[in-house]
Amino acid sequence: MTQVTMTVNGAAVSGDVEGRTLLVDFLREGQGLTGTHVGCDTSQCGACVVHVDGKAVKACAVFAAELEGAEVTTIEGMANPDGSLGTIQQAFQDHHGLQCGFCTPGMVMSAAALLKENPTPSEAEIREYLEGNICRCTGYHNIVKAILAASGQDVSAIAAE
């Protein structure tokens, strides 16, 4: 066992982990942060995306022990300080960017990383960026609209699919 200490959603956390403990398991089982989902265990679906030191990372593809001293943000950390939905989360709700909700945390986290890199992405840029996130319900149309809306862009020009 190895002791690991990191900052998760602004709070210092630590725990004993085996070398093979994935970040997603450390967050879900060790910290009770179940918003980060396990979808495929093969880094294909993107349901487990979190931010590590400001970069989008698939939490099923990194060991917790590697993140000593890191800053991690999960979907739970995306809310406003008063607990209300953050801008991207609200846009997903307003534009129906979710159905079953399973992929939503990873989509929101990926969207946040995209908007940090590119504050006003085009529809094509959003679709390309989300290539590593799988949604089996929505067909992505409303997810793209939600991300455009979160970036402050007009979504009325996007045709319904």
VENSUL-V352119 format. One record per pair of residues at least 6 apart in sequence whose ideal C-beta (glycine too) atoms are under 7 Angstrom apart, sorted by sequence separation. I is the first residue (numbers start at 0). GAP is how many residues later the second one is. D is the distance in Angstrom with one decimal. If there is no record, write none. Layout:
I	GAP	D
I	GAP	D
This chain:
26	6	4.5
27	6	5.3
38	6	3.9
50	6	7.0
78	6	6.2
79	6	5.6
90	6	7.0
91	6	5.6
97	6	4.4
148	6	5.1
4	7	6.6
5	7	6.2
48	7	5.4
49	7	6.0
78	7	5.5
113	7	6.0
117	7	6.3
147	7	5.0
27	8	6.2
38	8	3.4
48	8	7.0
77	8	4.5
84	8	6.5
120	8	7.0
134	8	6.5
4	9	4.0
16	9	6.0
26	9	5.1
37	9	7.0
38	9	6.7
48	9	5.8
49	9	4.9
3	10	6.4
36	10	4.0
37	10	6.1
47	10	5.5
77	10	6.7
78	10	6.9
129	10	6.8
144	10	4.7
2	11	6.2
3	11	6.3
14	11	6.6
36	11	6.0
47	11	4.2
77	11	5.9
23	12	5.7
35	12	5.4
45	12	6.6
47	12	4.7
91	12	6.4
113	12	6.7
2	13	5.6
3	13	5.4
126	13	6.8
144	13	5.7
1	14	7.0
23	14	5.6
35	14	5.7
0	15	4.4
1	15	5.7
14	15	4.7
42	15	4.8
51	15	6.4
113	15	4.6
0	16	6.7
91	16	6.3
0	17	6.2
1	17	6.5
42	17	5.8
52	17	5.6
126	17	6.3
12	18	5.8
42	18	4.2
51	18	5.4
52	18	5.5
125	18	5.0
40	19	5.7
88	19	5.9
109	19	6.7
51	20	5.5
87	20	5.3
109	20	6.0
140	20	4.4
50	21	6.9
122	21	5.7
125	21	5.0
37	22	6.3
49	22	5.8
50	22	4.2
125	22	6.9
138	22	6.3
7	23	6.1
35	23	5.6
49	23	6.4
87	23	5.2
106	23	7.0
109	23	5.4
23	24	4.7
49	24	5.1
87	24	5.6
7	25	7.0
122	25	6.8
106	26	5.5
105	27	5.5
106	28	6.8
74	30	3.8
77	30	6.1
102	30	6.3
120	30	6.6
102	31	6.5
119	31	5.3
26	32	6.4
102	32	4.5
118	32	6.1
74	33	6.0
113	33	7.0
119	33	6.1
74	34	6.2
77	34	6.7
23	35	3.8
114	35	6.5
122	35	6.7
22	36	4.1
23	36	4.8
106	36	5.8
110	36	4.7
114	36	5.6
21	37	6.7
99	37	5.2
21	38	5.6
25	38	3.8
35	38	5.2
98	38	3.7
22	39	4.9
34	39	5.8
35	39	6.5
98	39	5.4
110	39	6.6
21	40	7.0
22	40	7.0
34	40	3.9
97	40	6.9
21	41	6.3
22	41	5.0
32	41	5.1
34	41	5.1
96	41	6.9
20	42	6.5
21	42	6.7
19	43	6.9
20	43	4.8
32	43	5.5
18	44	6.7
20	44	6.8
22	44	6.4
96	45	4.7
18	46	5.7
95	46	4.7
96	46	4.4
16	47	4.7
26	47	6.0
94	47	5.3
16	48	5.5
96	48	6.8
96	49	3.4
94	50	4.5
94	51	4.1
55	53	6.2
55	54	5.6
91	54	4.5
94	54	5.5
46	55	6.2
90	55	4.3
93	55	6.7
46	56	5.4
45	57	6.9
48	57	4.0
55	57	3.7
46	58	6.9
47	58	6.2
50	58	6.3
54	58	6.9
90	58	4.4
46	59	4.5
49	59	6.0
90	59	3.9
3	60	5.4
45	60	4.3
48	60	4.2
94	60	6.8
3	61	5.4
5	61	5.2
48	61	5.2
5	62	6.9
50	62	6.6
87	62	4.5
1	63	4.8
3	63	6.5
4	63	6.5
5	63	6.5
38	63	6.8
86	63	5.4
3	64	5.4
4	64	6.9
5	64	4.8
6	64	4.7
7	64	4.7
8	64	6.0
45	64	6.3
6	65	6.8
8	65	6.0
36	65	5.9
5	66	5.7
7	66	6.7
8	67	5.7
9	67	6.8
8	68	3.4
36	68	5.9
35	69	6.1
36	69	6.8
34	70	4.9
45	86	5.0
45	87	3.3
45	88	6.2
44	89	4.4
43	90	7.0
